[in-house]
């Protein structure tokens, strides 16, 4: 595990140990939330995961104090007949010095993988963000696994993002990321887009994605993705 992942994990764990007892005592009930989204194409870590096809995503999350648990599903279109992915996530979140911090571990399963394919894996994620009075949010995300699906082993994705609230309905955002995979296909990527709130819990997002590895195949080429998201 990389040094920055260990650092963020340690910070998040300290937040949990320091405040869990008091917060849980003041929060007797689990708070439930969910998201459903439909997109013109599925994108993960700024590259396609549906090979130009549309994607449906659904997630449920339960929160109590610093603890959150979630279950997620989305369709995929990958080699060997893989057509979906399940995710089960357990994490901690909190605040320190004006920063929002979160650390989680997710158990993930590729659905309908061919025989012999390594379809089960654990992914660790750390997030640090801060929102200013101007409506500007800065964020850094690091996603790491030591045993990625298939032939890929180590996989580390680092993404730094910036978003700006323009009005009550409009926001602009973008990020730059880099991914190191063992044994091959490292790349850097960028995305830029705009989000509009149709209703308080309904948003539409138009986003442009690109990487520096067009030579690695169609998955790494530029694309424009439209997504409708409903929170509940």
C-alpha positions in Angstrom: 0.0 0.0 0.0 1.4 3.4 -0.9 2.6 5.9 1.7 -0.2 8.4 1.0 -2.9 5.7 1.3 -1.5 4.6 4.7 -1.4 8.2 5.9 -5.0 8.9 4.9 -6.1 5.6 6.4 -4.4 6.5 9.6 -6.0 10.0 9.8 -9.5 8.5 9.1 -9.0 5.8 11.7 -7.9 8.4 14.3 -11.1 10.4 13.6 -13.1 7.3 14.1 -11.4 6.2 17.4 -11.6 9.7 18.8 -15.2 10.4 18.1 -17.1 7.2 17.4 -18.4 6.6 20.9 -19.9 10.1 21.4 -21.3 10.4 17.9 -22.9 7.0 17.9 -24.5 7.8 21.3 -26.1 10.9 19.8 -27.2 9.2 16.6 -29.5 6.3 17.6 -30.8 5.5 14.2 -29.2 4.5 10.9 -29.8 7.1 8.1 -30.6 5.6 4.7 -30.0 7.1 1.3 -29.8 5.9 -2.3 -28.9 6.8 -5.8 -30.1 5.7 -9.2 -28.4 6.8 -12.4 -28.6 6.2 -16.1 -25.7 7.3 -18.4 -25.1 7.2 -22.1 -21.9 5.3 -21.4 -20.3 3.8 -18.3 -17.0 5.3 -17.3 -14.7 4.3 -14.4 -11.4 6.0 -13.6 -11.9 8.1 -16.8 -12.0 5.1 -19.2 -15.1 3.3 -20.6 -16.3 0.1 -18.9 -19.3 -0.5 -21.2 -17.6 -0.3 -24.6 -19.8 2.6 -25.8 -23.0 1.2 -24.4 -25.3 2.8 -21.9 -25.1 2.1 -18.1 -27.5 1.8 -15.2 -26.2 2.3 -11.7 -28.0 1.8 -8.3 -26.6 2.3 -4.8 -28.0 2.1 -1.2 -26.1 3.6 1.8 -26.7 3.4 5.5 -24.9 5.9 7.8 -24.6 6.1 11.5 -22.2 8.7 12.9 -18.8 8.1 11.3 -19.7 4.7 9.9 -21.2 4.1 6.4 -22.1 0.9 4.6 -23.2 0.7 1.0 -24.2 -1.8 -1.6 -23.9 -0.9 -5.3 -24.5 -2.5 -8.7 -23.9 -1.4 -12.3 -23.9 -3.1 -15.7 -20.6 -3.5 -17.6 -19.6 -4.8 -21.0 -16.1 -6.3 -20.7 -14.2 -9.2 -22.3 -15.3 -12.8 -21.6 -18.9 -11.9 -21.1 -18.6 -9.9 -17.9 -21.8 -7.9 -17.7 -22.0 -6.3 -14.3 -20.3 -5.5 -11.0 -21.5 -5.8 -7.4 -19.8 -3.7 -4.6 -20.1 -4.0 -0.8 -18.4 -1.1 1.0 -17.6 -0.4 4.7 -16.1 2.9 5.6 -15.4 5.7 8.0 -15.9 9.4 7.5 -15.3 12.6 9.6 -14.0 16.1 9.6 -10.7 17.6 10.8 -9.3 21.1 10.4 -12.1 22.0 7.9 -11.4 19.0 5.7 -13.9 16.2 5.0 -12.1 12.8 5.3 -13.2 9.3 4.3 -11.6 5.9 4.1 -13.3 2.7 2.9 -12.8 -0.9 1.8 -14.9 -2.4 -0.9 -15.4 -6.1 -1.8 -16.2 -6.2 -5.5 -17.4 -9.0 -7.8 -17.4 -9.1 -11.6 -20.6 -10.8 -12.7 -20.7 -13.6 -15.3 -16.9 -13.8 -15.5 -15.4 -16.7 -17.5 -14.0 -19.8 -15.8 -10.6 -19.1 -14.3 -11.0 -15.3 -14.3 -10.1 -13.6 -11.0 -13.4 -11.8 -10.5 -13.3 -11.1 -6.8 -11.2 -8.3 -5.4 -10.9 -5.8 -2.6 -10.4 -2.1 -3.3 -9.3 0.6 -0.8 -10.3 4.2 -1.2 -9.3 7.4 0.6 -10.9 10.8 0.0 -9.9 14.3 1.3 -11.9 17.4 0.3 -12.6 20.9 1.5 -15.4 23.3 0.5 -14.9 27.0 0.8 -17.5 29.8 1.3 -17.1 30.7 -2.4 -18.7 27.4 -3.4 -15.4 26.0 -4.4 -14.6 22.4 -3.5 -11.1 20.8 -3.8 -10.8 17.0 -3.6 -8.2 14.3 -3.8 -9.1 10.6 -4.2 -6.8 7.6 -4.1 -8.1 4.1 -5.0 -5.8 1.1 -4.5 -5.9 -2.6 -4.8 -3.1 -5.1 -4.6 -4.9 -7.8 -6.6 -7.0 -6.3 -9.4 -9.4 -8.4 -11.6 -8.0 -10.7 -14.3 -4.3 -10.6 -15.1 -3.8 -7.1 -13.6 -2.2 -7.1 -10.1 -1.4 -3.8 -8.4 -3.7 -0.9 -9.4 -3.4 2.6 -8.0 -5.6 5.5 -9.2 -5.0 9.1 -7.9 -7.4 11.8 -8.9 -7.4 15.5 -8.0 -10.6 17.5 -8.7 -12.0 21.0 -8.5 -15.7 22.0 -8.6 -17.3 25.4 -8.5 -20.9 26.2 -7.7 -22.1 28.8 -10.2 -25.7 29.2 -9.0 -28.3 27.3 -7.0 -28.7 24.9 -10.0 -25.4 25.0 -12.0 -21.9 23.8 -11.1 -18.8 23.2 -13.1 -16.2 20.6 -12.3 -13.1 18.8 -13.6 -10.3 16.6 -12.5 -6.9 15.2 -13.5 -5.9 11.6 -12.6 -3.1 9.1 -13.1 -3.3 5.3 -12.9 -0.5 2.9 -12.4 -1.2 -0.7 -13.2 0.9 -3.8 -13.0 2.0 -5.2 -15.4 0.9 -2.6 -18.0 -1.3 0.2 -19.4 -0.5 3.1 -17.1 -2.2 6.3 -18.2 -3.1 9.8 -17.2 -6.6 11.3 -17.7 -8.7 14.4 -17.5 -12.4 15.1 -17.3 -14.4 18.4 -17.5 -18.1 18.9 -17.2 -21.2 20.8 -16.0 -24.0 19.6 -13.7 -27.5 21.1 -13.6 -30.1 20.4 -10.8 -33.4 19.8 -12.5 -35.0 19.2 -9.0 -33.5 19.3 -5.5 -32.6 15.6 -5.8 -32.4 15.2 -9.6 -29.3 16.2 -11.5 -28.1 15.9 -15.1 -24.4 15.9 -15.9 -22.5 16.3 -19.2 -18.9 15.4 -19.1 -15.9 15.1 -21.5 -13.3 12.4 -20.7 -9.8 11.9 -22.3 -6.5 10.1 -21.7 -3.0 10.2 -23.0 -3.1 6.5 -24.2 -5.3 6.4 -27.3 -2.8 3.9 -28.6 -3.9 1.4 -25.9 -7.4 0.8 -27.4 -10.8 2.3 -27.8 -11.4 2.3 -24.0 -8.8 5.0 -23.6 -10.1 7.4 -26.3 -12.0 10.6 -25.7 -15.7 10.5 -25.1 -18.7 12.7 -24.1 -21.0 11.2 -21.5 -24.5 12.4 -20.5 -25.8 11.1 -17.1 -29.1 11.6 -15.2 -28.9 11.0 -11.4 -31.7 10.6 -8.9 -31.1 10.7 -5.2 -33.6 9.5 -2.6 
